[in-house]
Structure formats: C-alpha cells, structure tokens
C-alpha cells in the first residue's frame, strides 16, 4: 500500500487472472475481507464453477469463520442447529 493508497498486484496473480495494465477492477466489501474482481471479458469470478469447487470454497469460508469466532471467544454452531447442510445451499434454484 502506497502513501496514495494504491495497491500493487503481484505479477503472478495478474497473469493468473488475465489482468493487464489499464484493466478495471471492482472492489467488493465482504465482511472482514475485500474481494478484488476483474471487470470485463476476463472476469473469472462470473464463470460457472463446478459443484465440487463451490463446496470447497464454502468449506474454506466456514473454516475462516470458525477461526475468527474462536479468536473472538465465540462458540461455533453445528449444522444440526442450523437446520440445513452446506450441500443444500448449492442445490437451490439450479436447473437440473
């Protein structure tokens, strides 16, 4: 982060996501995180993901949340207490 609040993107990430100088990036607040999403034709975030990929991302987010709750001294909830399972989240509203 520079004194002008500019961020430098590592070349490896820019290459991985097809980001080039002059490309627009979208900054999205997401709780304690900020998502940086390339806009335009190279936007990989809008490409459909396989069920396994989405469940893996969900598991990663759940683990991050559990770590934050443990750090804050809060108890974590169990799926039975929620009344739903993670697999059910990705089956809703999808055409078969």
N, C-alpha and C positions, 0 to 999 in steps of 0.2 A: 504494500500500500504506500503510495507516494504522499507527499505533503499536499498534493492537489486531489487526494482521494481517488487516484487512478490505480487500477489493479493490472498487474502483468499476468497474462495467461501463459503457462509453460508451453513450449513448442510441442511437446509430446501430446498434450491434451488438445491443442489446436489442430494438430494433424489427425488425431483420432476422431474428432468430431467435425472435421472439414471446415474449420473456422479460419478465415483469411482476414488480412488487414482490411478495414473498412466495413466488415460484416456487422450487422446489427445484432445485439444480444439483449435478451429480455431477462430482467432481474425479478425474481418472484420470492416474496417473503413466505416462509413456511415454518411457522413456529420459531424454534431456535436456530433454524437454518435458512440459507438463501440459495435458491436454485438459479443457476445461470443457464439460460436456454437459448441456443442459436435460433434466430428467426429466419424465415425464408425457406428455400428449397432444401437446405442441408439440415433441417430440423429433425434430428433423430428422435427427439422426445415424443413427436407426434406419430411416429411409425408404430404399427401394431406390434405388440410383444406376445410371445408365446405364454401360455398359462404358467409353465414352469418358471419362466423369467419373472413374471409378475409376482408369483408366490415367493420367490427368492428375495425380491425387493421388499415385499411385505415382511418377511422374516427378519431382514436386516433392519428395517424401520422399527419393528417390535423390539428387537434387542437393544437398539439405541434408546428407545423409550424406557425400557426396563432399567438400563444403566443410569439414565437421568433420574428415574424415580428412586433407585437405591441410593444414589448420591444425595438426593434431597431428603432421604429418610422416609419415603412413602412406600406403602405396601403395594405390590403388583397384583392385579386382578387375574383370575383364572378364566379360561374360555367358557367353562360351565356357568360361571356367574354372569357372563355377558349374554348368554343365550344364543350365540352364533359361533361358527368356526370360520377360520380365515378362508377356507376353500369356498364357502358360500358367498363371500364378497365378490368373487370374480365370476360367478355363475349368473348373477343377477343381471337382467337386461341384455344379455348377449344372445344373439340369434344362433340357433343350433344348425 
